[in-house]
Amino acid sequence: MAILMDGRATSAKVKEQVRQETEALKAAHGITPGLAVVIVGNDPASRVYVNNKKKACEAVGFQSFEYALPEDTTQAELLELVETLNADPKVNGILVQLPVPPQIDDKTIIHAISPDKDVDAFHPANVGKIMIGDYAFLPCTPAGVMELLDSVGVEVSGKRCVVIGRSNIVGKPMAMLLLHRSGTVTICHSRTQELAAITREADILVAAVGKANFVTADMVKEGAVVVDVGMDRLENGKLCGDVQFDEVSEKASYITPVPGGVGPMTVAMLMRNTLTAAKLQNHIQ
Ligand code: NAP
């Protein structure tokens, strides 16, 4: 039976560290990090994510600024808000919750966020820095996965790593972070042939597919480390991951649950990035 990589416990540790550093920053420099979260429309899942981020801000002692805009917000209106936040010294991090409604081009919005306030690390300037391994922020979900691997002492160097999924927010940066740690990395996607033969080679398997229970036990090597990034819904509305947890956990050495795995880590890493942004903007080491 696999050992759980516990995202709730590990994220609590990260947030506690951020809280202490924030207290020290306030005491020494009178600076309170601020995170602006913008949500457009009424997507219920996005609403939950935004609330979680707001709660986390309160827990670590940040100021949080929430902007809930109506579904019919125009791109020009959203860009104007982003520009205002870029110029506001109280705001150190800006996050526009995706997806945005179809009248708004998400790339245009991401490009408009000042790179030094881009705590999601989606701006091309930050993506480029990640490619060359010289970065201030890492995208929150892949960074959270690395933190979870570290929390149980999983060594990446020299391991066969397989990432299923090649999105810009999860799959691609995930592969890059594993590569930075000297893993031998394969990225799989919907056109990959013989997927199970590839995933069975993995010492570390990361599933970021977005399909409930997609990874079955026959796709996993005995003793593999399995990370489930998926946040999927079963027909009955229940939250589950991309990995068939019950059968895969019989074979894996370590595994993340859903919920309680990668999800809470994403929020904790956002807090860490916002603290980093506040320090950088104020020229504090
Ligand atoms: P996405 O943009 O939809 O990407 C899904 C990826 O899976 C694509 O690269 C796609 O390949 C690949 N794929 C789809 N069907 C496949 C198949 N049959 N075989 C192999 N690959 C296949 O999704 P995402 O934004 O990366 O998110 C992935 C999952 O992670 C979702 O469940 C999402 O909710 C979750 N998520 C969780 C967190 C968290 O905090 N825990 C954060 C972000 C996302 P193509 O590129 O060829 O289409």
py3Dmol code that shows the C-alpha trace and the ligand (Angstrom):
import py3Dmol

protein = """\
ATOM      1  CA  MET A   1       0.000   0.000   0.000  1.00  0.00           C
ATOM      2  CA  ALA A   2       1.391   3.388  -1.041  1.00  0.00           C
ATOM      3  CA  ILE A   3       2.366   6.086   1.424  1.00  0.00           C
ATOM      4  CA  LEU A   4       0.225   9.228   1.041  1.00  0.00           C
ATOM      5  CA  MET A   5       1.822  12.500   0.030  1.00  0.00           C
ATOM      6  CA  ASP A   6      -0.362  14.685   2.224  1.00  0.00           C
ATOM      7  CA  GLY A   7      -1.065  18.030   0.563  1.00  0.00           C
ATOM      8  CA  ARG A   8      -3.045  19.368   3.505  1.00  0.00           C
ATOM      9  CA  ALA A   9      -0.222  18.835   6.000  1.00  0.00           C
ATOM     10  CA  THR A  10       2.542  19.997   3.646  1.00  0.00           C
ATOM     11  CA  SER A  11       0.614  23.070   2.520  1.00  0.00           C
ATOM     12  CA  ALA A  12      -0.034  23.966   6.178  1.00  0.00           C
ATOM     13  CA  LYS A  13       3.735  23.891   6.770  1.00  0.00           C
ATOM     14  CA  VAL A  14       4.430  26.088   3.737  1.00  0.00           C
ATOM     15  CA  LYS A  15       1.744  28.568   4.806  1.00  0.00           C
ATOM     16  CA  GLU A  16       3.073  28.670   8.347  1.00  0.00           C
ATOM     17  CA  GLN A  17       6.533  29.471   7.010  1.00  0.00           C
ATOM     18  CA  VAL A  18       5.040  32.231   4.820  1.00  0.00           C
ATOM     19  CA  ARG A  19       3.064  33.568   7.819  1.00  0.00           C
ATOM     20  CA  GLN A  20       6.213  33.814   9.933  1.00  0.00           C
ATOM     21  CA  GLU A  21       8.175  35.501   7.145  1.00  0.00           C
ATOM     22  CA  THR A  22       5.301  37.917   6.578  1.00  0.00           C
ATOM     23  CA  GLU A  23       5.269  38.826  10.269  1.00  0.00           C
ATOM     24  CA  ALA A  24       9.010  39.467  10.107  1.00  0.00           C
ATOM     25  CA  LEU A  25       8.590  41.584   6.951  1.00  0.00           C
ATOM     26  CA  LYS A  26       5.921  43.689   8.640  1.00  0.00           C
ATOM     27  CA  ALA A  27       8.004  44.126  11.787  1.00  0.00           C
ATOM     28  CA  ALA A  28      11.243  45.011  10.004  1.00  0.00           C
ATOM     29  CA  HIS A  29       9.974  47.009   7.034  1.00  0.00           C
ATOM     30  CA  GLY A  30       6.292  47.818   7.668  1.00  0.00           C
ATOM     31  CA  ILE A  31       5.316  45.951   4.501  1.00  0.00           C
ATOM     32  CA  THR A  32       2.187  43.818   4.203  1.00  0.00           C
ATOM     33  CA  PRO A  33       2.124  41.720   1.020  1.00  0.00           C
ATOM     34  CA  GLY A  34      -1.039  42.232  -1.032  1.00  0.00           C
ATOM     35  CA  LEU A  35      -2.662  39.871  -3.505  1.00  0.00           C
ATOM     36  CA  ALA A  36      -5.369  40.990  -5.944  1.00  0.00           C
ATOM     37  CA  VAL A  37      -7.623  38.225  -7.213  1.00  0.00           C
ATOM     38  CA  VAL A  38      -9.878  39.003 -10.152  1.00  0.00           C
ATOM     39  CA  ILE A  39     -12.795  36.777 -11.073  1.00  0.00           C
ATOM     40  CA  VAL A  40     -15.011  37.388 -14.078  1.00  0.00           C
ATOM     41  CA  GLY A  41     -18.424  35.704 -14.147  1.00  0.00           C
ATOM     42  CA  ASN A  42     -20.056  33.097 -11.947  1.00  0.00           C
ATOM     43  CA  ASP A  43     -18.254  29.824 -12.596  1.00  0.00           C
ATOM     44  CA  PRO A  44     -18.862  27.885  -9.345  1.00  0.00           C
ATOM     45  CA  ALA A  45     -15.488  26.062  -9.423  1.00  0.00           C
ATOM     46  CA  SER A  46     -13.647  29.375  -9.943  1.00  0.00           C
ATOM     47  CA  ARG A  47     -15.626  30.863  -7.056  1.00  0.00           C
ATOM     48  CA  VAL A  48     -14.413  28.055  -4.768  1.00  0.00           C
ATOM     49  CA  TYR A  49     -10.774  28.565  -5.856  1.00  0.00           C
ATOM     50  CA  VAL A  50     -11.010  32.319  -5.289  1.00  0.00           C
ATOM     51  CA  ASN A  51     -12.501  31.838  -1.816  1.00  0.00           C
ATOM     52  CA  ASN A  52      -9.703  29.397  -0.925  1.00  0.00           C
ATOM     53  CA  LYS A  53      -7.109  31.939  -2.033  1.00  0.00           C
ATOM     54  CA  LYS A  54      -8.780  34.683  -0.004  1.00  0.00           C
ATOM     55  CA  LYS A  55      -8.845  32.477   3.120  1.00  0.00           C
ATOM     56  CA  ALA A  56      -5.187  31.583   2.631  1.00  0.00           C
ATOM     57  CA  CYS A  57      -4.290  35.292   2.376  1.00  0.00           C
ATOM     58  CA  GLU A  58      -6.001  35.926   5.699  1.00  0.00           C
ATOM     59  CA  ALA A  59      -4.235  32.953   7.302  1.00  0.00           C
ATOM     60  CA  VAL A  60      -0.745  34.141   6.314  1.00  0.00           C
ATOM     61  CA  GLY A  61      -1.392  37.821   7.089  1.00  0.00           C
ATOM     62  CA  PHE A  62      -1.608  39.242   3.560  1.00  0.00           C
ATOM     63  CA  GLN A  63      -3.990  41.901   2.384  1.00  0.00           C
ATOM     64  CA  SER A  64      -6.323  40.455  -0.208  1.00  0.00           C
ATOM     65  CA  PHE A  65      -8.182  42.519  -2.770  1.00  0.00           C
ATOM     66  CA  GLU A  66     -11.010  40.796  -4.550  1.00  0.00           C
ATOM     67  CA  TYR A  67     -12.560  42.041  -7.780  1.00  0.00           C
ATOM     68  CA  ALA A  68     -15.669  40.122  -8.803  1.00  0.00           C
ATOM     69  CA  LEU A  69     -16.651  41.355 -12.257  1.00  0.00           C
ATOM     70  CA  PRO A  70     -19.874  40.503 -14.114  1.00  0.00           C
ATOM     71  CA  GLU A  71     -19.985  37.819 -16.822  1.00  0.00           C
ATOM     72  CA  ASP A  72     -20.381  40.469 -19.577  1.00  0.00           C
ATOM     73  CA  THR A  73     -17.209  42.400 -18.644  1.00  0.00           C
ATOM     74  CA  THR A  74     -15.372  43.493 -21.787  1.00  0.00           C
ATOM     75  CA  GLN A  75     -11.719  42.828 -22.448  1.00  0.00           C
ATOM     76  CA  ALA A  76     -11.040  46.591 -22.367  1.00  0.00           C
ATOM     77  CA  GLU A  77     -12.615  46.854 -18.895  1.00  0.00           C
ATOM     78  CA  LEU A  78     -10.566  43.959 -17.575  1.00  0.00           C
ATOM     79  CA  LEU A  79      -7.374  45.379 -19.101  1.00  0.00           C
ATOM     80  CA  GLU A  80      -8.086  48.708 -17.439  1.00  0.00           C
ATOM     81  CA  LEU A  81      -8.404  46.993 -14.052  1.00  0.00           C
ATOM     82  CA  VAL A  82      -5.144  45.076 -14.628  1.00  0.00           C
ATOM     83  CA  GLU A  83      -3.368  48.352 -15.457  1.00  0.00           C
ATOM     84  CA  THR A  84      -4.717  49.953 -12.262  1.00  0.00           C
ATOM     85  CA  LEU A  85      -3.482  46.975 -10.217  1.00  0.00           C
ATOM     86  CA  ASN A  86      -0.091  47.021 -11.987  1.00  0.00           C
ATOM     87  CA  ALA A  87       0.329  50.615 -10.785  1.00  0.00           C
ATOM     88  CA  ASP A  88      -0.925  50.061  -7.214  1.00  0.00           C
ATOM     89  CA  PRO A  89       1.985  49.682  -4.756  1.00  0.00           C
ATOM     90  CA  LYS A  90      -0.263  47.915  -2.213  1.00  0.00           C
ATOM     91  CA  VAL A  91      -0.776  45.107  -4.721  1.00  0.00           C
ATOM     92  CA  ASN A  92       2.255  42.843  -5.029  1.00  0.00           C
ATOM     93  CA  GLY A  93       0.601  39.953  -6.832  1.00  0.00           C
ATOM     94  CA  ILE A  94      -2.169  39.867  -9.457  1.00  0.00           C
ATOM     95  CA  LEU A  95      -4.121  36.780 -10.314  1.00  0.00           C
ATOM     96  CA  VAL A  96      -6.871  36.645 -12.888  1.00  0.00           C
ATOM     97  CA  GLN A  97      -8.809  33.454 -12.277  1.00  0.00           C
ATOM     98  CA  LEU A  98      -9.079  31.367 -15.447  1.00  0.00           C
ATOM     99  CA  PRO A  99     -11.113  30.534 -17.422  1.00  0.00           C
ATOM    100  CA  VAL A 100     -12.435  33.957 -18.413  1.00  0.00           C
ATOM    101  CA  PRO A 101     -15.634  34.329 -20.513  1.00  0.00           C
ATOM    102  CA  PRO A 102     -15.239  33.925 -24.297  1.00  0.00           C
ATOM    103  CA  GLN A 103     -15.318  37.660 -25.145  1.00  0.00           C
ATOM    104  CA  ILE A 104     -11.982  37.977 -23.310  1.00  0.00           C
ATOM    105  CA  ASP A 105      -8.714  36.607 -24.701  1.00  0.00           C
ATOM    106  CA  ASP A 106      -6.839  35.074 -21.767  1.00  0.00           C
ATOM    107  CA  LYS A 107      -3.431  35.476 -23.469  1.00  0.00           C
ATOM    108  CA  THR A 108      -3.966  39.238 -23.836  1.00  0.00           C
ATOM    109  CA  ILE A 109      -4.799  39.489 -20.146  1.00  0.00           C
ATOM    110  CA  ILE A 110      -1.819  37.374 -19.038  1.00  0.00           C
ATOM    111  CA  HIS A 111       0.506  39.514 -21.181  1.00  0.00           C
ATOM    112  CA  ALA A 112      -0.899  42.688 -19.598  1.00  0.00           C
ATOM    113  CA  ILE A 113      -0.025  41.662 -16.034  1.00  0.00           C
ATOM    114  CA  SER A 114       3.275  43.159 -14.953  1.00  0.00           C
ATOM    115  CA  PRO A 115       5.779  40.245 -14.894  1.00  0.00           C
ATOM    116  CA  ASP A 116       6.950  41.182 -11.402  1.00  0.00           C
ATOM    117  CA  LYS A 117       3.352  40.877 -10.125  1.00  0.00           C
ATOM    118  CA  ASP A 118       2.628  37.725 -12.120  1.00  0.00           C
ATOM    119  CA  VAL A 119       2.440  35.342  -9.156  1.00  0.00           C
ATOM    120  CA  ASP A 120       0.902  32.602 -11.322  1.00  0.00           C
ATOM    121  CA  ALA A 121       4.087  32.724 -13.470  1.00  0.00           C
ATOM    122  CA  PHE A 122       2.076  32.571 -16.698  1.00  0.00           C
ATOM    123  CA  HIS A 123       3.561  35.687 -18.370  1.00  0.00           C
ATOM    124  CA  PRO A 124       5.913  34.803 -21.257  1.00  0.00           C
ATOM    125  CA  ALA A 125       8.762  36.659 -19.513  1.00  0.00           C
ATOM    126  CA  ASN A 126       8.393  34.383 -16.490  1.00  0.00           C
ATOM    127  CA  VAL A 127       7.880  31.265 -18.624  1.00  0.00           C
ATOM    128  CA  GLY A 128      11.142  32.102 -20.420  1.00  0.00           C
ATOM    129  CA  LYS A 129      12.960  32.497 -17.111  1.00  0.00           C
ATOM    130  CA  ILE A 130      11.706  29.088 -16.014  1.00  0.00           C
ATOM    131  CA  MET A 131      13.057  27.566 -19.240  1.00  0.00           C
ATOM    132  CA  ILE A 132      16.550  28.817 -18.480  1.00  0.00           C
ATOM    133  CA  GLY A 133      16.300  27.953 -14.782  1.00  0.00           C
ATOM    134  CA  ASP A 134      16.670  31.545 -13.557  1.00  0.00           C
ATOM    135  CA  TYR A 135      13.340  32.480 -12.053  1.00  0.00           C
ATOM    136  CA  ALA A 136      11.685  34.357  -9.209  1.00  0.00           C
ATOM    137  CA  PHE A 137       8.310  32.587  -9.433  1.00  0.00           C
ATOM    138  CA  LEU A 138       7.380  29.057 -10.383  1.00  0.00           C
ATOM    139  CA  PRO A 139       3.869  28.212 -11.541  1.00  0.00           C
ATOM    140  CA  CYS A 140       1.981  27.249  -8.417  1.00  0.00           C
ATOM    141  CA  THR A 141       0.734  23.754  -9.282  1.00  0.00           C
ATOM    142  CA  PRO A 142       4.010  22.273 -10.585  1.00  0.00           C
ATOM    143  CA  ALA A 143       5.903  23.996  -7.761  1.00  0.00           C
ATOM    144  CA  GLY A 144       3.463  22.420  -5.304  1.00  0.00           C
ATOM    145  CA  VAL A 145       4.119  18.995  -6.802  1.00  0.00           C
ATOM    146  CA  MET A 146       7.881  19.447  -6.332  1.00  0.00           C
ATOM    147  CA  GLU A 147       7.282  20.489  -2.724  1.00  0.00           C
ATOM    148  CA  LEU A 148       5.208  17.343  -2.147  1.00  0.00           C
ATOM    149  CA  LEU A 149       7.939  15.128  -3.643  1.00  0.00           C
ATOM    150  CA  ASP A 150      10.468  16.851  -1.388  1.00  0.00           C
ATOM    151  CA  SER A 151       8.212  16.413   1.653  1.00  0.00           C
ATOM    152  CA  VAL A 152       8.637  12.635   1.457  1.00  0.00           C
ATOM    153  CA  GLY A 153      12.240  12.715   0.232  1.00  0.00           C
ATOM    154  CA  VAL A 154      11.613  11.472  -3.319  1.00  0.00           C
ATOM    155  CA  GLU A 155      14.836  11.882  -5.296  1.00  0.00           C
ATOM    156  CA  VAL A 156      14.209  12.995  -8.889  1.00  0.00           C
ATOM    157  CA  SER A 157      17.765  12.933 -10.264  1.00  0.00           C
ATOM    158  CA  GLY A 158      18.271  10.113 -12.749  1.00  0.00           C
ATOM    159  CA  LYS A 159      14.650   8.891 -12.448  1.00  0.00           C
ATOM    160  CA  ARG A 160      12.379   8.176 -15.390  1.00  0.00           C
ATOM    161  CA  CYS A 161       9.622  10.797 -15.122  1.00  0.00           C
ATOM    162  CA  VAL A 162       6.471  10.732 -17.234  1.00  0.00           C
ATOM    163  CA  VAL A 163       4.048  13.666 -17.319  1.00  0.00           C
ATOM    164  CA  ILE A 164       0.665  13.068 -18.937  1.00  0.00           C
ATOM    165  CA  GLY A 165      -0.568  16.452 -20.175  1.00  0.00           C
ATOM    166  CA  ARG A 166       1.191  19.325 -21.964  1.00  0.00           C
ATOM    167  CA  SER A 167      -0.798  22.401 -20.944  1.00  0.00           C
ATOM    168  CA  ASN A 168       1.034  25.667 -20.384  1.00  0.00           C
ATOM    169  CA  ILE A 169      -0.117  25.855 -16.775  1.00  0.00           C
ATOM    170  CA  VAL A 170       0.596  22.295 -15.628  1.00  0.00           C
ATOM    171  CA  GLY A 171       2.120  19.735 -17.999  1.00  0.00           C
ATOM    172  CA  LYS A 172       4.879  21.752 -19.699  1.00  0.00           C
ATOM    173  CA  PRO A 173       6.213  23.582 -16.608  1.00  0.00           C
ATOM    174  CA  MET A 174       5.911  20.350 -14.601  1.00  0.00           C
ATOM    175  CA  ALA A 175       8.172  18.593 -17.100  1.00  0.00           C
ATOM    176  CA  MET A 176      10.617  21.500 -16.955  1.00  0.00           C
ATOM    177  CA  LEU A 177      10.860  21.413 -13.154  1.00  0.00           C
ATOM    178  CA  LEU A 178      11.514  17.662 -13.200  1.00  0.00           C
ATOM    179  CA  LEU A 179      14.171  18.252 -15.860  1.00  0.00           C
ATOM    180  CA  HIS A 180      15.805  20.967 -13.720  1.00  0.00           C
ATOM    181  CA  ARG A 181      16.126  18.292 -11.014  1.00  0.00           C
ATOM    182  CA  SER A 182      17.836  15.997 -13.552  1.00  0.00           C
ATOM    183  CA  GLY A 183      14.933  13.631 -14.129  1.00  0.00           C
ATOM    184  CA  THR A 184      14.723  11.937 -17.540  1.00  0.00           C
ATOM    185  CA  VAL A 185      11.407  13.330 -18.665  1.00  0.00           C
ATOM    186  CA  THR A 186       8.801  12.207 -21.192  1.00  0.00           C
ATOM    187  CA  ILE A 187       5.713  14.310 -21.898  1.00  0.00           C
ATOM    188  CA  CYS A 188       2.605  12.474 -23.132  1.00  0.00           C
ATOM    189  CA  HIS A 189      -0.566  13.946 -24.639  1.00  0.00           C
ATOM    190  CA  SER A 190      -3.680  12.985 -26.545  1.00  0.00           C
ATOM    191  CA  ARG A 191      -1.700  11.957 -29.670  1.00  0.00           C
ATOM    192  CA  THR A 192       0.747   9.781 -27.742  1.00  0.00           C
ATOM    193  CA  GLN A 193       0.796   6.200 -28.994  1.00  0.00           C
ATOM    194  CA  GLU A 194       1.187   3.239 -26.641  1.00  0.00           C
ATOM    195  CA  LEU A 195       0.609   5.504 -23.632  1.00  0.00           C
ATOM    196  CA  ALA A 196       0.438   2.666 -21.093  1.00  0.00           C
ATOM    197  CA  ALA A 197       3.776   1.238 -22.270  1.00  0.00           C
ATOM    198  CA  ILE A 198       5.364   4.657 -21.620  1.00  0.00           C
ATOM    199  CA  THR A 199       3.709   5.280 -18.264  1.00  0.00           C
ATOM    200  CA  ARG A 200       4.725   1.785 -17.068  1.00  0.00           C
ATOM    201  CA  GLU A 201       8.358   2.884 -17.449  1.00  0.00           C
ATOM    202  CA  ALA A 202       7.877   5.792 -15.041  1.00  0.00           C
ATOM    203  CA  ASP A 203       9.546   5.925 -11.643  1.00  0.00           C
ATOM    204  CA  ILE A 204       7.648   9.193 -11.158  1.00  0.00           C
ATOM    205  CA  LEU A 205       4.306   9.543 -12.943  1.00  0.00           C
ATOM    206  CA  VAL A 206       2.424  12.854 -12.971  1.00  0.00           C
ATOM    207  CA  ALA A 207      -1.134  12.827 -14.321  1.00  0.00           C
ATOM    208  CA  ALA A 208      -2.481  16.207 -15.520  1.00  0.00           C
ATOM    209  CA  VAL A 209      -5.112  15.076 -17.987  1.00  0.00           C
ATOM    210  CA  GLY A 210      -8.434  16.293 -16.631  1.00  0.00           C
ATOM    211  CA  LYS A 211     -10.185  12.924 -17.061  1.00  0.00           C
ATOM    212  CA  ALA A 212     -11.617  11.132 -14.055  1.00  0.00           C
ATOM    213  CA  ASN A 213      -9.870   7.858 -13.142  1.00  0.00           C
ATOM    214  CA  PHE A 214      -7.863   7.900 -16.390  1.00  0.00           C
ATOM    215  CA  VAL A 215      -4.727   6.250 -14.962  1.00  0.00           C
ATOM    216  CA  THR A 216      -5.390   2.628 -14.086  1.00  0.00           C
ATOM    217  CA  ALA A 217      -3.168   0.165 -12.221  1.00  0.00           C
ATOM    218  CA  ASP A 218      -2.025  -1.546 -15.437  1.00  0.00           C
ATOM    219  CA  MET A 219      -0.455   1.797 -16.508  1.00  0.00           C
ATOM    220  CA  VAL A 220       1.715   2.018 -13.399  1.00  0.00           C
ATOM    221  CA  LYS A 221       4.994   0.335 -12.517  1.00  0.00           C
ATOM    222  CA  GLU A 222       5.231  -1.471  -9.168  1.00  0.00           C
ATOM    223  CA  GLY A 223       6.737   0.996  -6.654  1.00  0.00           C
ATOM    224  CA  ALA A 224       6.256   4.125  -8.800  1.00  0.00           C
ATOM    225  CA  VAL A 225       5.636   7.542  -7.258  1.00  0.00           C
ATOM    226  CA  VAL A 226       2.256   8.737  -8.563  1.00  0.00           C
ATOM    227  CA  VAL A 227       1.142  12.374  -8.479  1.00  0.00           C
ATOM    228  CA  ASP A 228      -2.447  13.172  -9.391  1.00  0.00           C
ATOM    229  CA  VAL A 229      -2.962  16.777 -10.482  1.00  0.00           C
ATOM    230  CA  GLY A 230      -6.467  16.136 -11.833  1.00  0.00           C
ATOM    231  CA  MET A 231      -9.502  17.826 -10.308  1.00  0.00           C
ATOM    232  CA  ASP A 232     -12.337  16.050 -12.022  1.00  0.00           C
ATOM    233  CA  ARG A 233     -15.979  15.355 -11.302  1.00  0.00           C
ATOM    234  CA  LEU A 234     -17.733  12.014 -11.424  1.00  0.00           C
ATOM    235  CA  GLU A 235     -21.259  11.857 -12.828  1.00  0.00           C
ATOM    236  CA  ASN A 236     -22.632  12.124  -9.283  1.00  0.00           C
ATOM    237  CA  GLY A 237     -20.708  15.406  -8.861  1.00  0.00           C
ATOM    238  CA  LYS A 238     -18.089  13.935  -6.512  1.00  0.00           C
ATOM    239  CA  LEU A 239     -14.566  15.351  -6.827  1.00  0.00           C
ATOM    240  CA  CYS A 240     -11.931  12.875  -7.962  1.00  0.00           C
ATOM    241  CA  GLY A 241      -8.573  12.836  -9.697  1.00  0.00           C
ATOM    242  CA  ASP A 242      -7.092  11.495 -12.922  1.00  0.00           C
ATOM    243  CA  VAL A 243      -5.830   8.382 -11.111  1.00  0.00           C
ATOM    244  CA  GLN A 244      -7.912   5.387 -10.014  1.00  0.00           C
ATOM    245  CA  PHE A 245      -6.752   5.826  -6.461  1.00  0.00           C
ATOM    246  CA  ASP A 246      -7.901   2.515  -4.959  1.00  0.00           C
ATOM    247  CA  GLU A 247      -6.143   0.222  -7.411  1.00  0.00           C
ATOM    248  CA  VAL A 248      -3.095   2.390  -8.121  1.00  0.00           C
ATOM    249  CA  SER A 249      -2.362   2.926  -4.429  1.00  0.00           C
ATOM    250  CA  GLU A 250      -1.917  -0.883  -4.130  1.00  0.00           C
ATOM    251  CA  LYS A 251       0.983  -0.670  -6.588  1.00  0.00           C
ATOM    252  CA  ALA A 252       2.590   2.734  -6.030  1.00  0.00           C
ATOM    253  CA  SER A 253       5.189   3.532  -3.362  1.00  0.00           C
ATOM    254  CA  TYR A 254       3.877   7.083  -2.860  1.00  0.00           C
ATOM    255  CA  ILE A 255       0.658   8.645  -4.087  1.00  0.00           C
ATOM    256  CA  THR A 256      -1.293  11.907  -3.750  1.00  0.00           C
ATOM    257  CA  PRO A 257      -4.990  11.751  -2.842  1.00  0.00           C
ATOM    258  CA  VAL A 258      -7.707  13.895  -4.454  1.00  0.00           C
ATOM    259  CA  PRO A 259      -8.870  15.934  -2.624  1.00  0.00           C
ATOM    260  CA  GLY A 260      -6.071  16.748  -0.199  1.00  0.00           C
ATOM    261  CA  GLY A 261      -3.075  16.303  -2.511  1.00  0.00           C
ATOM    262  CA  VAL A 262      -1.909  18.788  -5.122  1.00  0.00           C
ATOM    263  CA  GLY A 263      -4.899  21.171  -4.747  1.00  0.00           C
ATOM    264  CA  PRO A 264      -3.963  22.660  -1.357  1.00  0.00           C
ATOM    265  CA  MET A 265      -0.317  22.901  -2.468  1.00  0.00           C
ATOM    266  CA  THR A 266      -1.262  25.172  -5.366  1.00  0.00           C
ATOM    267  CA  VAL A 267      -2.737  27.744  -2.969  1.00  0.00           C
ATOM    268  CA  ALA A 268       0.230  27.507  -0.593  1.00  0.00           C
ATOM    269  CA  MET A 269       2.697  28.115  -3.434  1.00  0.00           C
ATOM    270  CA  LEU A 270       0.656  31.146  -4.509  1.00  0.00           C
ATOM    271  CA  MET A 271       1.170  32.572  -1.021  1.00  0.00           C
ATOM    272  CA  ARG A 272       4.894  31.915  -1.278  1.00  0.00           C
ATOM    273  CA  ASN A 273       5.072  33.623  -4.695  1.00  0.00           C
ATOM    274  CA  THR A 274       3.191  36.665  -3.394  1.00  0.00           C
ATOM    275  CA  LEU A 275       5.607  37.014  -0.486  1.00  0.00           C
ATOM    276  CA  THR A 276       8.532  36.726  -2.917  1.00  0.00           C
ATOM    277  CA  ALA A 277       6.927  39.381  -5.151  1.00  0.00           C
ATOM    278  CA  ALA A 278       6.499  41.768  -2.197  1.00  0.00           C
ATOM    279  CA  LYS A 279      10.144  41.341  -1.217  1.00  0.00           C
ATOM    280  CA  LEU A 280      11.435  41.790  -4.767  1.00  0.00           C
ATOM    281  CA  GLN A 281       9.323  44.898  -5.382  1.00  0.00           C
ATOM    282  CA  ASN A 282      10.728  46.405  -2.190  1.00  0.00           C
ATOM    283  CA  HIS A 283      14.306  45.294  -2.906  1.00  0.00           C
ATOM    284  CA  ILE A 284      14.422  43.046   0.150  1.00  0.00           C
ATOM    285  CA  GLN A 285      16.392  39.776  -0.010  1.00  0.00           C
TER     286      GLN A 285
END
"""
ligand_1 = """\
48
NAP
P -5.803 20.817 -20.158
O -5.293 22.156 -20.560
O -7.145 20.355 -20.596
O -4.713 19.736 -20.616
C -4.970 18.359 -20.560
C -3.844 17.622 -21.185
O -4.159 16.231 -21.154
C -3.611 17.997 -22.663
O -2.236 18.190 -22.906
C -4.163 16.805 -23.418
O -3.461 16.509 -24.620
C -3.909 15.670 -22.425
N -4.815 14.555 -22.711
C -6.152 14.600 -22.888
N -6.624 13.367 -23.178
C -5.548 12.543 -23.194
C -5.390 11.173 -23.458
N -6.418 10.380 -23.770
N -4.142 10.647 -23.385
C -3.074 11.424 -23.073
N -3.178 12.740 -22.828
C -4.408 13.297 -22.892
O -5.813 20.675 -18.575
P -4.876 21.349 -17.450
O -5.272 22.766 -17.269
O -3.449 20.998 -17.688
O -5.399 20.557 -16.178
C -5.285 19.145 -16.075
C -6.019 18.686 -14.833
O -5.397 19.269 -13.684
C -7.492 19.113 -14.771
O -8.222 18.098 -14.104
C -7.454 20.355 -13.917
O -8.668 20.604 -13.244
C -6.375 19.989 -12.939
N -5.710 21.115 -12.301
C -5.527 21.028 -10.985
C -4.863 22.022 -10.315
C -4.650 21.874 -8.844
O -4.400 22.846 -8.192
N -4.736 20.657 -8.332
C -4.394 23.145 -10.997
C -4.559 23.201 -12.383
C -5.210 22.173 -13.030
P -3.488 17.519 -25.904
O -2.546 18.626 -25.550
O -2.980 16.659 -27.011
O -4.903 17.957 -26.059
"""
view = py3Dmol.view(width=600, height=400)
view.addModel(protein, "pdb")
view.setStyle({"model": 0}, {"cartoon": {"style": "trace"}})
view.addModel(ligand_1, "xyz")
view.setStyle({"model": 1}, {"stick": {}})
view.zoomTo()
view.show()
